[in-house]
Amino acid sequence: MKMLLRNLKGVLVLFLLVSIALLVGLSFQQYRSKNELNAAAGENKQALKTRYALAGTIYDADGVILAQSKDGERIYADDPDIAEAVLQVVGDYTHNIGNTIESNYQNILLGNDRNLFRQFALDLFGKGLYGDDITLTESGELAKSAYHLLDGRKGAIVVLNYQTGDILASVSSPSTSPDSVIRYQDIPDTALFNRAFSGSYAPGSTFKLITASAYLESPAYNPDFTIDCDGQSTVDAYGASETGDGHGTVNLSDAIARSCNVFFGQVGVMTGRDALTDTAKAFGYGRTFSVDRLTATPGAIQIPDNVSTLSWVAIGQPVADSVLYTSPLHMAMIAGCIANGGVMVKPHIVQYFTTPAGEVYNQRSVSNELTALSPELCSQLETMMIGTTEHGTGTSAAVSGYTVAAKTGTVQVQGQKNNALCVAYITDDSAPYAVAVIVEEGGAGGETAAPIAGKILGLAAKRQG
């Protein structure tokens, strides 16, 4: 009987200890959640700084630390160039930049997203106060190289793996140091704006890939169709035209490689407004893309019932009361969609999370965002895009040892010089990378954006090797 009583007392003590531990964990969790909400509302920045003293670490894909808490302070990448290049993705603990890892994953980094059992287990091992780590798909070194390639010019670069959706680099220029953001001083104009995800750009002649897709699937398609381009619109006096003398006799392949506005203005009208709009939507225009918890500006297209305006939209140049824009991220995804046989893969910026005890969870999984077109149609487009890098406007996007498919673009912007664009991808499955480059006021895409696209694709492929 005495033995039974001793056992019951032992069980009771153990039960009381577990109950107390759970109550302490629950109370602490409630305190942290309240602190998080206050800080997020901008009401308690000092409390947020204090809580971030034990926040989790943000790593890049190569294990480089992009943000960590050390000696009670939140500090960022040791290499100031990397810190600046990834700023609009990583963010800052004061959340002066929104839509970032620091802001949108605050509850993970602070450890507020755990269930009671995981929190209790960490508390037992003395690790309950620490937040979870986040490992990104982004490479700090590749982002740094991309940022340097922009060379201080306003613009954006996105590099992604078109088979997995992993974003290897997402860069917006200008940028600044995390310390400047935290102090909110010495910040260049628009440096806190993420052009790569949130920029709204007319796609220019990169949109001709969508026009070509619509035309190839249209009843109007004729493989033998050519036009004699003398620089003037064949639609009407106000339709899409060239700034130069024209390209002579061109077919669809020539028009892609040489980026003939007159040809695409004509086939855009032949294909029709509805078909062009539907094809753009099939590629994701009008769709809001999420990059894990981060968001990107959705593309938009609206074409009035006017053949002149339709011809201009068909070459990626919105005019009059038409609407046509999207983000650099979306442009890279469109190129990757063609590379991936018509399947656009859901983009990711986070690889996985790690608890303070070393437990890895929520590893990134590959899933499809949408299917835009058939593999056969993609093969046709790819052949024409390869022509762009072999003998067209994108020869400087070529990468030694690889076959690159590309499309350049130049966009007229009211009140400023032309924007330069290039989308491109490596066709080799061993280096499945796509890129979108936008250089604001960069002039001609083939002269400014294409060389950047080729260099960054080459660096991505070398990193893979």
N, C-alpha and C positions, 0 to 999 in steps of 0.2 A: 504493500500500500504506500509506504514511504517513497519507494522507488517511483511509483506512478505519479505521486505528487511532485517529486523533483522534476520528472520529465515534463509534467504539465506546466510547472513554473518556467522551465527552460523554453518551452514552446511559446508561452505567454510573453516572456522577455523578448524572444526573437521577433514575435509578431509586433510587439510595441516598437522595437527598434526599426523594423521595416516600415511601419506606419509613420513613425516620426520622420524617417528619411524621405518617404514619399511626400509627406506634408511640407517638409522643408524644400524639397525639389519643386513642388507645385508652387509654393509661395515665391520662390526665387524666379521661377519661370514667369509668373504673373508680373513680378517686378520688372523683369527684363522686357516683357512685352509692352508694359506701360511706358517704360523708358524709350523703347523703340518708336512707339506711336508719337510720343511727345517730340522726339528728335526729328522724326520724319515730317512733323507739322511745322518744324522750324522754331519750336518753342523752347528747346533745351539742347542747344548745340554743345554746351560744355558737358552735359551729361552724355551726349553721343560720343564726344571725344574720350571721355572716361571709359565708356563701355567698349570703344574700339581698341582700348589698350590691350585687350585679350582677344581681339577678333582674329578670324582665320586668315591664312595666307592665300594670295592669288598667284598661281603659277602659270607660266606660258606652256606651250606644248613640249618644250625642250627642258622643262624643269627650272627655268629662270624665274626668279622671284620678281613679280611685278608690283606687289603690294604686300606689306607685312606689318605686324605690330611688334615693336621691340622697345624694351625699356619704357613702356608706357606711352610710346609715340607711334603714330601710323606713318610709315615711311614707304617710299615707292622705289622703283627700279634703280639699282646702283648706277646703271648707265643712263645719264640724263637724256641722251638721244632716244633710247628705247622708251623711257618714261614719257617723253613728249610725243613719240609716235603712236603710242597706245592710249593716250590720255582719254580720247573720246569714247573708248571702249571700256577701259578700267574705271575711269572716273575718280572721284575723291571722296573722302569720308564725310566731308561737310555737305555733300550732295549739291554743290553749286552747279554741277553738271548732272542733268537727269538722263534717264534711259541708259544707264551704265551698269556694270557689274556691281560696283560699290553700292549704288542706290537700289537697283532692282533685286539684288540678292542679299540685302542687308540682313534679313532674318537668318539666312544660312550662315553668313560670316559671323554673326553674333551668337549663333547657337540657339536661336529662338524658334526654330522650325522643327524641333525634335519632339517625338512623343515621350510620354512620361517614363516608359520603360528604358528607352535609349538614354534619356537624361539620368535616370537613376543608376544605370550601369556606369556611366561616365563619372557620376558623383562618387560612386564607391571606389573608383580608381583615382580620385582626386583630379579629374580632368573636366569636370562638369562646367567650370567657369569659362572654358575656352570655346571659341567658335570653330566651325568647320572650314576646311580648306577647299578652294575651288581651282581646278586645273582647266585651262582654256585650250581650245584648238588653235589659237593664234600663236604664231612665232614672233617673239619680240625682235629678233634679228632681221627677219624678213620684213616686218613692219618698218623697222628702222631704215632698211635699204629702200623700201618704197617711198618713205617720207623724204629721204635724201634725193630720190629721183625727181620728186616734184620741185625740189630746189627753191623752196620759198614761195612758189606760185600757188594761188588758190586752186583747189581741186581735190580729187579723191581717187583712191585706188582700192579695189577689192580683189583679192585672190582667194579662190575656193577650190576645193576638191569636188569635181562634178559627179563623182561616184558616191561619195559619202555625205556631201553637204558641208563638210568642215570648212570653216573660214580660216585660212592661214594668215591672212593679213587684211586689215581694214584700217585705212589711213585717211585722215582728213587734214587738209592744210589750209590756213595756218593752224598751229597748235601753240601750246605753251607748257610751262612746267607745272607739275601738280602743286608745288609750293605756291606759285603765283595764284592758282585757283583757290587754294585754301585761304590765302591772305586776301584774295579778291583784289589784287593789285597788279599793275603792269601786264594786263591781258590784251593782246592784239585784237582788233575788231574781228568778230565772227570766230575766234579761236575756240569757243566753247560749243560751237555748232558742229554736229557730226554730219558732214556732207555725204559720207559714204552710205549712211542709213537713212538720213532725213532730208537729203538734198532732193530738189525737184528740178530735173534737167530735161530739156528737149533732147531726144536721143539722136537727132541728126541722121546721117546716112546709115548708122547702125540699125535703124528701124527698117531699112530696105530688106533685111533678112526676114522680117515679118511680112512685108509686102510681097516678097518673093514666095514665101510659104502660101500666102493667100492666093496668089496667081497660079502657082503650081497645082493647087487643088480646085481651081475655078474652071467652069465650063469654057471660059474664054481662053484658057491656056492653049498655046500653039508652040510646039518645040521649035518650029522654023521661023517664028516671028522675029523680025528685026525692024529697026528704025534707022533712018539717016539723021544722026544728031548734028545739027549745025549750031547748037547752043540755045536755040529758041524752042519754046514749048510747042508740042504737037497737039496739045489739048485746046488751048485758045491763047489769046494774046497775054493773058494774065496767069497762065499756068506755070508749073515748075520749069525752071530754065537753068542754064549754066552761066557762070561768071566769065567763062572763056569762049573760045571759038567752037567748042563741041568735040565730039569723039568720033565722028564719021559713022560708018555702018556698025551697029552693035546688036548682039543678041543678049539673052539673059545672062550668060556666063560673063561676057565682056562687061555688061552693065554692073555686075557685082564687083568684078575685079577693078574696074576703072571708076566705079561709083558714078554712073551716069544719071543725072537728075531727070533729063528729058525722057529717057527710057522708062524709068520707074514712075514718073508722073503719068505717062501714058498708060502703063499696065495697071496702075492704081485705079484709074478711071475705068479701064476695061473690066477689072475685077469687081469694082463696085464698093460703095460705102459700107454696106451691111457686112459683106464678106471680110473686108479689111478690119472692121471693128470687131467682128466675131473672132477673127484669128488673133488679134491683139489680146482679147480677153482670154483666149485659150492659152496664151503665153503668160497670163497672170496680170494683165492690166486690169485695174479696178479691184484687185485682190489685196488684202492687208496681209503682209508677211510678218511672222514672228520669228525672231532668232532666239530660241529658247524664251527667256523672259523679256528680251529686248524687242523693240518693234521697229519697223521700217515704213517709210512713206509709201503708200500704195500708188501705183501708176494710174494715170487717167487718160482717156481718149474720148473726144467728142468731135464729130465731123458734121458740119452743116450740109444741107442739100445744095451743094455748089461744086461744080466740076473743077473749077480753078483751085478752090481751097482743098478739095480732095486730092488733087495732084501734088500739092505741097505737103500735105500730111503724109502721103505715100512715100515721100523722101525723108520723112522725119522732121520736117520743119513746120511747126504750127504757125498759121497766119490768120489774120482777120479774127473771126469769132470761134475758131477751132481751139481745141484743147489737146495737148499731147505732152506729157512729161512722165518721168519716173525717176527712181533712185539709182545710183551706181551699183548698189547691191543687186537690184533687180536686173540690171543690164548684164552683170556677170552671170546671174542665174539663167538668163535667156541663152547666153553663149554656151553655158554648161549643159543646158537642156538639149541643144542641138548636138553637142558632143556625146551626150548620153543616150542617143537614139530616140529623142523626143520626150524623155522622162525628166522632169525637173525634180530634183531631190530637195527635201526640206533642209534649210540651212541651219547650222549649229555653230555656236561660239563656245559652249561649255562641253568639256569632255566628261568630267565626273566630279564628284564631291568626296571628301575624305574627312572622317571624324577625327577628333584628337586622339582616339585610340588606334587610328590607322585603318579603320574599316572604310572600304571604298563602296560607294553606292550611287545609284542613278547614273550609270554609265550611258553615254550617248548611244542611241540606236539609230540606224539608217531607216528612213521612211520616205515615201514619195509624196511630193507636194501636189503634183499634177502631171498629166500626160498631154502634151500640146500637139504632137504630130507623130506620124509613123516613122519607123527606122529607115524606110526606103526614101522618104522625103528628106530626112536628115542627111542621108548619104549624098543626095543631090546637092543640098545646100553646102555640105562640107567640101565637096569637090570644087564648088565655085569659090568658097572662102579660101581654100588653099591657093587658088589662082590669084587671090589678092596679095598673098605673101610671096608668091613666086614671080609675078610679073605685073602686079597692080599697085594700088595706092599704099599697101601695107608691107612692102618688102623689108622695111626696117624692123618689123615685128618678128622676123624669122629667128629661130633659135638653132644654133649649131647642134647637129646630131638628132634633131627632132623635126617632125612635120607639124607646122603650125597653120591653123585655119584662123582667119581674121577678117574683120570689117572695120574700116575707119569711118569717121564722121566729122563733119564740120557744121557748126550751128551758128546762124546769125542771131545775135542778141542785141536788141534795141539799146542804143546808147553806149555800147562797148564793142571791143573787138570780138571776133568769133571765138566760140568755145571749140576746143579740140577733143575728139573722143576716139577711143579704139576699144573694141572687144575682141578677144582672141582666146584660143585654147590649144593645148598640145593634144594631138590625136592619139598618141601612144598611151596605152593602158597602164604602162609603168610610171607615167607621170601625168595623171589625170587632172590637170589644172586649167582653170579658166580665169580670165582677168577682165576687169573693166577699168579703163583709165579715163578720167576727165580732167582736162587742164583748162581752167577758166581763162578766157582771153588768150588762149594758146595758139590761135590761128588755125592752120590746116591740121586735121587729125593725123594724116599720114606723115607729116613732118615733125609733129610735136608729141602726140600721144602714142603713136605706133612704136617708136623706139623705146619708150618707157615700158610698154606692154611686153616687148620682146625681152628686155633686160630682166624684168621681174619674173617672167615665166622661166627664163633660164636659171635664175637664182632658186626658184621653187623646185625646179627639176634637179638642180645640183644638191639641194638640201635633201631631197628624196634619196639621191644616190649615195 
